[in-house]
Amino acid sequence: MVYLAGRVVSGLLSFLTVSIYTRILSPKEYGGYALIAATVAMMSMLFYFWQRVSLLRFLPTRVNDPEPLYASSAIGYLASCLLTGLVVLPAIVLGEREGISKTLVLTGLILLWSDALFELVLEFLRARLSPGRYSIYGVLKGLIALSVGSLLVWHHLSILGVLLGLVTANLLILSLGARTFLTQLFSSIRSLQPTLNKEFLRYGLPFTVSFAFGCILNLSDRYFISYYIGKADTGYYSVGYELARQSTWVVMQAINLAFYPFVIRTLDQEGPIAANAILETNFLLLIGITAPIAFGVSALADPIARLFFGLEYIDQVARIIPLSSLSAVVSGLYGFYFVQTFQLGRKTYLQIWPVAIAAVIHIGLNFWWIPTHGITGALYSTIVCDSLVLIISFFLSRRSYVLPIPWRKTGLIVLAAGLMALAVNYLKHYCPPSYQIPVLVIFGVLCYTTLLLIFRLVDRRMLIGLLSGKSL
């Protein structure tokens, strides 16, 4: 429950951040920021993600001798900083000739470095089962970034102000809250074991390739939209996509954060039968919580857009929300559940194929559909390719670790969420706009809970346990 509470608060902060920025940034400015953020995310995934996932996987099994693990992480981080600096150097030196702001490029590079180190600290806390500090750091980052970024944008720094807010948040938390870990991390370099470093690379690099293709799948459409339609439409698309992702991924990530370390330990100590029991609960929580959220947000797209976003964004964002919500759930099911088939089976190289195939098809569909269908074409392309990833992963799981999927319960959960959304959509036409969202959210929760009880997916005892957090 600590992970869930922390991620919910962080998600609300992210949502508030988008809401505020749509009121002080034009769609074109927000689109420019979205392109920089997408570039930073891709580079972070390509150069740094393998370190985080390897630390998370191996640290719980080497609690008594962590120094060699820290050494591998430190060397990997410093090497990645050198490589990313070399990659970005031409843009810094020659940027002005190509119309690229050197200041934005350099700030983006510093953001990449500080963000990578911040994420490494979070993975250390996660591996050490420290949900309290993990959650506090995430919330603090959101608060500082929003406060500093909004202030700087208000003083006409535009995109640069948003980036500086994020950099400031990272540096403050790293220097004040993670000094002990960072000292331990970099002082352990003398304990480097080359064999362990190779194991880090062997385990983590398939994740890097896989998630790099995943970034192409989730972020490349912003570049296509900017090229074919314009930065303003990139801004609309990013806001709608971010709303859908925050409303679903926040919960999915919290559930994954809470379950994954226990799944690893249970599999190592008790075997696959005990681990599968935990995994089935994991999956049912994922689909049982995010399906009604996605359906509900889709049903309330118009009032949500009117209430939370700037006037320039309302019509476009409301049109994007339903499809982007579906896309967020489908991609989240892979990223927070189905990908575990390759991790638990220690065949991480297999996870490259689903996202690689889907990413190539996604690029082709973007070339085809975005010029003719605009933002809607980008959403259709994303949904098709995210679904393809799930299908390929399901069949490949037979060669790795077969994850439990309770099909009957899943179907009933989706049915319950769909019926709830139909009821909410019908009722909203008779509900005054001034209190439409709170009334319909309460109605939706009660309706969905009632349907779960009718379908016997939960009983009253289980419901009380979920609400009290005992099931977690």
N, C-alpha and C positions, 0 to 999 in steps of 0.2 A: 504493500500500500504506500510505502514511502516513495518508491519509484513512481508509482502512478500519480501521487499527489504532486511530486516535483515536476513531472512531465506535463501535467495538466496546467500547473501555474506557468511553466515556461511556454507552453502552447498559447495560453491566454495572453502572455506578454508579447509573443510573436504576432498574434492576431491584432493586439492593440497597436503594435508597431506599424503593421501594414495599414491599419485604419488611420493612424495619425499621418503617416507619410503620404497617403493618397489625398490628404487635405493640404499638404504643404509642398508637395512635388507634383509637377505636371505629369501626365501620362508619358510624355517623351522622356522626361528626366527619370521617372521611375523605370522606364524601359532601359535606359542607359545603365542605371544601377543594376538591374536584373542581369544584363549581359556580363557585367564585371563579376557579379556574384556567381554566375554560372561558370565563368572561366576559373575563378578561385576554387570552386567546388570540384571541377574536373581535375585541376592540377593537384589538389589535395588528395583526391582519390587515387590518382595515378602515381604520385610520388611518396605518399605518407600512410595510406590506409593499411598496407601490409604490416607496418610496425605495430599499429594499434591492435589489429586482429590477432597477431601472433602473441603479443603481450597478454591479451585477454585469455587466449587459449592455454598458454603454458604457465603463467604465474600461479594459478590456483594449485597446480601440481608440484610447484617448487617453492613453497612458502618458506622453507628453512634455508634456502640458498638462492635468493633472488638476484644477487649481484651480477652474475653472468647475463641474466635476462635484461637487466637494466643497461648493461654495457652494450648489448646488441641493439637495444632501442636507441640509445644515445648516438652510437656510431651511425645507425640508419638515419636518424633525424638530421645529423650534421651533413651527411653525404647528400641527402635529399635537398637540403637548403642550398648547398653548393650547386647542384644540378639545376634547380629551379632558378637560381640567380643567373646561371649561364643561359638558360632558355629565354629569360625575360630581358637580358641585357641588350639585345638588338632593339627591342621596343623602347627601352629607356634612352639609348644613344640616338636612334634614328626616328623616334616617335613623332617629333614635330613635323618632319618632312611629310609624313603620311597622315597628318591630321590627328595624331594620337597624343593625348596629354601625358607628358612625362610624369607629372605630379600624380595623376590617377594611376598610372602603371606602377610607380614606385610604392605608392600607398597600398595598392592591391597586393604587391609582393610582400610587404611587411605584414599585411593582414593574413596572407597565406602562411607565413612562417609562425606568427603568433597563434593563429587558429590551430595549426597542426600540433603545436606544443600543448595548447590548452586541451585539445581532444585526447592527447596522450595521457595527460593528468587524469582526465575523466575515466579513461579505460583502466588506469591503475586503481582508481577508487572503486570502479565496478568489479574488477577482479578480486579486490580485497573485501568485497561485500560491505562497502561503506555507502549505503544509499543516501544517508543524511547529507554528508558533505557533497556527494555527487549532485544531489538535487539543489542544494544551496548554491553551489557554484554556477549551475545552469541558470537559476533564477537571477542571481546577482549579475551575470553577464547580460542578460536581457534588460535588466533595469538600467545598468550603466550605459549600455549601447544606445538604448532609447533616449535616455536623458541627455547624454552628450551629443548624440546625433541630431536630435530635434533642435537643440540649442544652436548647433552649428548651421543647420539648414535654415533656421530662422534668421541667422546672420548672413544669409545669402551664399553659403558655401555649397549648396546643392548636393550633388552626388558625393563630392569630396567630404562633406560633413557627415554623411551616413557612414562612409568607410572609416573615417577617423573615430567615430563613435564606437565602432566594432573593435578597432585596434586598441583604443583606450581601455575598453572593458577587458580584453584579453590580458593586456600588460598589467593592469592593476591586480587582477586576480592571481596571475602567475607570480607577481612579485610579493604580494602580501599574504596569499593563502596557500601557495604551493612551493614556498622557498625550500622547505626541508626535503620534499620529494625531488625537486630539481637538483639540489646539491647532491643528494644520494645518487641520482640518475647519472649525472655527468662525472662525478668522482669515481664511479664504478668502471670507467672505461678501461682501467688497468686490469680488470678482471675478465676482459673479453676472451671468449672461447670460440675460435674459428668454426668448430664443428656445430656449435649452437647457433652461430650466425647463419650458417648454411641451412640449418633446420628452420630458422625463422624465414629465410627466403623461400625455401621449398614449400613451407606451409602458407606463407602470406602472399607470395607473388600471384598464384592463381586467383586469389581474392582481388588483387590489384587489377589484373586483366579483366576479370569478370565485372567488377564494379566500375571500371573505366568504361566498358561497354554499356553498363547500366546508366552512367552519367550521359552518354550519348543518347540513350533511350529516353531519359527524363529531361534533359536540358538542351539538346541540340535544336529542338523546334524553335527555341527563342531566337537563335541566329537566323533560321530560315524566315521566321515571321518578320524580323527586323529587315532582312534583305529584300523580301518580296513585297512587304506591306508598309513597314515603317516601325520606328522605335515606340511610337505611341501605342500601337497595337501590341507590341511586346510588353508594354506596361500593363495593358488590360489583361492580357493572357497570364502574366506572372501573378497579378493580384488574385485572379480567379483560381489559378492553380495552387497558389500559396494557401488560400482559404481552405480549399478542399484537403490539401495535404496536412495542414495543421489540425484540422478538425478530426482527422482519422489517424494519421501517423503518430501523433502525440500519444494516443492511447496504445497503439500497436507497439511502439517503441518501449513504453513503460512496461507492458506485459512481457515483452522479449527480454528487457533488462532484468526483470524479476525472475524469470524462469530459466534463462539459458545457463547461468552458472550452476544451478541445481541439477539441470539435465545432464551437464557434463560430469558432475561429481557422481550422480546416481548411475550413469552409464558405466563409469570407471569402477565403481565400488559394488553395485548391485546387479548390473547387467541390463540388457535391452528391454525386458518385460517391465521392470520397474520404471525405466526411463520413458517407455511408451505411454504409461499411465499418466505421467506428468505432461508429456507432449500432447496427449489428447485434450487434457484440461486447458493447456495453453492454446490450442487451436480453437476450441469452443469459446473461450474468452475473447480471442481475437475477432472471430466472426460475429459473436453474440453482442459485442459492444459496438464494433465499427459499422456493421450493416445498418442498424437503425440510425446511427449518426449520419451516414452517407445519404440514406433515403430521406431522413428528416431535413437535412440541409438542402437537398434538391427540392423538396416540396416547399421550403421557405426561402427559395433563392431571391425572389423579388424583395420581400421585406428585409431580409438580411443585408442585401446590397444597399437599400435605401437608408437603413439605420447606421451602417458602419463605414461606408466609403464616401469619398468626395463626389460632388455632383458630376464631374467629368467622367467618372468611372461606372456609375450605377447601371446604365442600360447594358453595356458590354459585359460587365462582370456577372450580372444576373443571368445572362444568356450562357455564360461559360460554366457556371457552378454545377449544374446537373451532370454534365459529361465529365468534368474534371473530378467530381466526387467518385464516380464509378471508376475512373482511372486510378485514383489514389488508393481505393480499396484493393483493386486487382494487383497493383504493383506492390502494395504493402504486404499482401499475403505472401508474395514471393520473398521480399526482402526481410520479413520478420518471422517467417515460418518455413516455407519450402526450401530456402537456401540451406537450412540446417541439415537436409539430407546429405549434402556433400561434406559439411563440416563434421558431423557425427560419424560418417563413414570414412573420414580421413581420405577422401578422394576429391579434394577441392579443385583439381584440374578439370573435373567434369562440369563444374558450374560455369565454366567459360562458355560452353556451347550454347545454352539457351539464350543468354543475353547477347552473345556475338551474332547469332543468326537473326535475332529480333532487331538488334541495332542496325544491321545492314539493311534489312527490310524497311525499318523505320525511316532511314535516310531516303530510300527510294520513294516511299509513300509521301514523305514531306516534299520532295521535288515534284511529285505528281499532284497531290491534293491541296497544298497550301496556296499555290498560285491560282487555283480554280475555286477553292472553297474557303480560303482564308483561315481564320482562327479555328473554325469548326473542323476543317480538314486536318489541322494539327492534332486536335483532340481525338478524332476518329483514328488517326494513325497511331497515336499513343495507346488507345484502348485495344486496338487489334494486336499490336506488338506485345503489350503487357500480358494479354491473354495467351499469346503464343509462348511466352516465357514459362507460364504456369504449365501449359500442356507438355512442353518438351521436358521440363523439370520432373513432372510426374512420371514420365516414362523412363527417364534416366535414373530415377530413384531406385529402380529395380536392380541397378548395378552398384548401388552404394548402400544407403541406409533407408529402409522403407518407413516413411513417416505414417503414423495412424491418421486416417481421415474419416470421421464419423459422418458418412454421407446423409443418412436419414435425418439426424439432428441438424446438420448444416442446411438441408433443404427446408426444414420446418422453421429454422431461424430466419432464413431469407424470406420465406412466405410471411412470417409474422411482421418483419420489418416492412415489407411491401404493403401489406394491408394497413399497417399503421400510417405509412406515408400517404396512401389513398385517402384515409380518413382525415388526416391533417390537411391535405390539399383541398378536400371538400369543405372542411370547416372554416378555412381561412377566408373564404368568400363572405362569410357571415360574421366575422370577427372584426371589430373596429381596429383600424391601423395603429392607434395610439398604444394599445397593449396587446397587439397581435402576437408578437414573438413569445413573451413569457407565458401567455395563456396556452398557446399551441404547443410549446415545448413541454409544459406540464401535462397537457392532454396526451401528447405523443408518448411520454414516458409511462403514464398510467395505462394507455392502450397497449403498448408493446409488452409491458410486464404482465398484463392480463392475458394476452395471447400466449405468452410463454407458459403461464400457469395452465391455460386451457390445453395446450399441446403437450403438457407434462414434461417440458424441458427443464423446469425447475419446480421445486416445491417450496412451501413457505419456510421450512428450515434452511434450505440451501440459499434462498433469497436473503434471509437474515444474515447468513454467513458471508455472502458476497458483500452486502452493505457494510458489514462490520470489518471486512478485510481478512477474516479468518481463513478464507479459502486460499489466500495468497501466502 
